[in-house]
Amino acid sequence: MDERIRNLMNERGHRELLMNVDDPDLEARTLAAIEILDRDGNGLRRDRAQRGEEFEIDGAHGVYFEEEVQRRYPEFPTRHGEWSWEDYLPSMSEG
C-alpha cells in the first residue's frame, strides 16, 4: 500500500473507496466499493475532471517514474529527449 493513494483518496473525499489488503472485512468493503462505483461512477469521473490542476501532478509522476527507472535500470529502454508532463497523460476528448 502506497501512502500516496491513501492521501489522494482522503483529499478527494473518497475514503469509502479506500481499503487495505489486510482488512478483516475486505470482501464486504470491495463489494461496497464496486456498488458505489457502479452507482456513482459518472459523478466520480466528473469530479476528477473538475480537478484539472491534478493532471499536471499525475503527469509529473510519469516523468519522475521514468527518470527513476532509467536511474536504477540504465539498460531498460526509455524514451530520449525532453518530455513534458503532458506527454505522460492519455489522450482525452475535449468533453
PyMOL commands that set and color helices and strands:
alter all, ss='L'
color gray80, all
select helices_A, chain A and resi 3-11+15-17+26-49+53-72+85-88
alter helices_A, ss='H'
color red, helices_A
deselect
rebuild
show_as cartoon
